Amino acid sequence: MTDHNNLSPSVLAFVGDAVYGLYVRLALAEVNRPSGELHRLSVKLVKASAQAKAFKLIEPLLDEKEMQIFKRGRNFHTSTTPKSATNGEYHTATGLECLFGYLKLSGEDSRAKELFTLIWNSQNDEE
């Protein structure tokens, strides 16, 4: 069995990107709009700047272990930064993805869903 504490941040972020994207798509499926519009909304919600904003919402709720995992991802050296995000946003988004990847791989799906629900509800309250 893999020790998820020892997986590299890039592996955790790789999984977390998919997990976070799936949560966004599942939430958007409830909206019942044309697929093209759903895709545009999905892209808007999973881009680095949106994920960095999402992290700020849940940051006060994270325990010590979750913050440690986030920081491992945030501090992971990447060779690229997307044009649509600042370096800080990109690293924060990588940390968020790392956290969601860790939670999924550790079998803590309920915690991942709890955090995503807080993010989702907060974003919808703003609109």
N, C-alpha and C positions, 0 to 999 in steps of 0.2 A: 504494500500500500504506500502511496506517495505521501511524503510529509509536505503538506501545502505551505508550511512555514518556510521551507527551503527552496520553493520554486522561485525562479527569477521574476522580477517585476514585469519583464516583457511578456512572460507566459501568463501571469495573472492578468495583465492588462489586455492581452489578446483574448482571453476568455471573457473578461469583464466587459469589453467592448460589445461582444455578442450578447451577453446577458442584458446589459443596459439597453441596447438596441431592441432586443426582444420585448422588454418591459414597455418601452415606448410604443412599439407597434401594437402590443396587446391593448394598451390603454387607448390608443388611437382607433383601434378596431371598434370600440364602443361608440365612436363619433359617427360612424356610418356615412362617410363621404366618398366621393369618387377616388379611385386608387391613386391618380396623379396628385390630387390634393393631399391625400394621406402621406404620400412619399415626400412632398415638399414640407409638410409639417414635421415628419420624422427627421428629415435632414436638419431642419431648424433646431430640433430638440436634442439631437445627439452631437452637434458640432461642439468643438472645444470650449468656446465662450459660454455656451449654455450649460455644459457640464461643470465648468468652473463656478458658475453662478449656483448651480444645484448643490455643489459641495458646500458652499457657504451656508446654505439652508440647514444641512444636516451636521455640519461640523460640531456644534455644541452638544449633539446627542451621541457622538461616538465615544466608545470606551477606549481605554488605553491601548488595547491590542489593535482595534480598528484604526486608531490614529497612527500606530506604528506601521501598519500595512499601507495606509494611505501615503505616509511619508516616504516609504521605500519606493513606491511608484512615482511620487512627485519628484524625488531626487534622482531617479533613474536617468542616465544620460541618453538622450536621443539625438540622432543625427539630423533630423528634419523638424521643421515647424510649419504647419499649414499657413497659407497666406491669410486666411480668415481669422487668425487668432494671434494673440501676443505670445511670447515665449512663456510668460507666467501662466496664462490661461491654458496653454497646451500642457504644461507640466502638472497643473492642478487637475486637468481632465484625465491625464494619465494616472494620477494618483487615485482618482475616483474610480476609474475602470479597474485598477489594480484591486481596490477594495471590493468591488462587486464580483470580480473574478475569484478572489479569495473566499468570499462568503459562499459563492456557488460551489466551488470545489471542496469546501469544508462541510458541505451539507447544511449550511445555515441559510437555506432558501427563505425561511420566514423572516429572518432579519433583513435580508436583501429586499424582499417585497415591502417590508415595513418602511425602510428608508426610501425606497422608490415612491411609495404611496405618499409620503410626506412631501417629497419633491413635486410629484404630479399635482397634488392638491394645492400646493402653494403656487405653482405656475398657473393653474386654472383660476385661482382667486385673484391673480393680477390682471387677468384678461376681462 
